[in-house]
Amino acid sequence: MTSANPAPPKARRGLAFRIARALILLVIAILLLPYLLAPLYRIVDPVSAVMAWRWIKGARVERTYVPMERIAPVVAKTVVASEDAKFCNHRGIDWGELRAAIEEADELGDARGASTITQQTVKNLFLWGGRSFVRKALEFPLAMWTDLVLPKRRIMEIYLNIAEWGPGGQFGVEAGAKRAFGKSARDLTPAEAAVLVAVLPNPHRRNAQRPGPGVRRIAARIQGRTASAGDLDACVRVR
């Protein structure tokens, strides 16, 4: 019995080319998908990548999507005052803050405090956590595109509904408010909104339900900043 003849070199090269082309097309499709989805989020209420991953793993996800009309106005103002004071003026990226953060960190991947609300929104929707040059390189054009195709008020609404606000799979301000204070997001006071925003960087280590001295100090600073913020959130109030 004779063994089958191996495929000629030309056939093997053709197969390798087709596989490589298919992989390239797949990568391009994955990179373009967020740009196709973002305009749909004008009318579709999205889930975040973290939420989707938890569902895949069978982990708990608690989220009730609420429109801006059912969120106390002070919540959005507190987020803007604390996270992104130029939210209403930049086009997705605050280049001045980014430049200062890079100069301080000496490296883009280590830059802190320069992410806008729009950047955080696209990161939560489409990307992954952590700090890296690759993620930032993907995040910047996505943030600018999202700012172009979505109104500021809608970006804020999505952000408030996909941010992680508790250690047990609580996503969105409604779930965060009910866990921490036993009330709806529409009934939050300025002090309660400040506590929720204070735990946003790490809701697994900072507890809005039982805030420690550190969280209370941060919340007090945030509340004071919000009280003197003026009309920083004017674009969010426009329907």
Secondary structure, 3 states (H helix, E strand, C coil): CCCCCCCCHHHHHHHHHHHHHHHHHHHHHHHHHHHHHHHHCCCCCCCCHHHHHHHHHCCCCECCCCCHHHCCHHHHHHHHHHHCCCCCCCCCCCHHHHHHHHHHHCCHHHCCCCCCHHHHHHHHHHCCCCCCHHHHHHHHHHHHHHHHHCCHHHHHHHHHHHCECCCCCEECHHHHHHHHHCCCHHHCCHHHHHHHHHHCCCCCCCCCCCCCHHHHHHHHHHHHHHHCCCCCCHHHHCC
